[in-house]
Amino acid sequence: MKAIGKYIVIEEIKEKIKTESGILLTSDDSNQLRYKKGDVIIPGTDVVTVKKGDKIYYDKRAGHSMSLNNNIVTIITENDVVVVL
């Protein structure tokens, strides 16, 4: 499988979000955050800012989900990436 153009196939990383005081946020609280963390699985043919294996933060409202090899992945565009770790 190959992503075309500026599309990126990512797998969402489920992370526990902790406040500065050490309190773990519930899923309802963490849903109010604008960005999600993901792992780049397949960068598109025209993507220049990320590569396979990079960890990124992306806009949670971006893209769409699909099933790939019995795993749920998200397809976003390069413009949806806000931070590369």
TAGI-V344022 format. One line per field, one symbol per residue. ss: DSSP state (h for helix, s for strand, l for the rest). Layout:
# TAGI-V344022
ss=???
This chain:
# TAGI-V344022
ss=llllllsssssslllllslllllsllhhhhllllssssssssslllllllllllsssssllllsssssllssssssshhhssssl
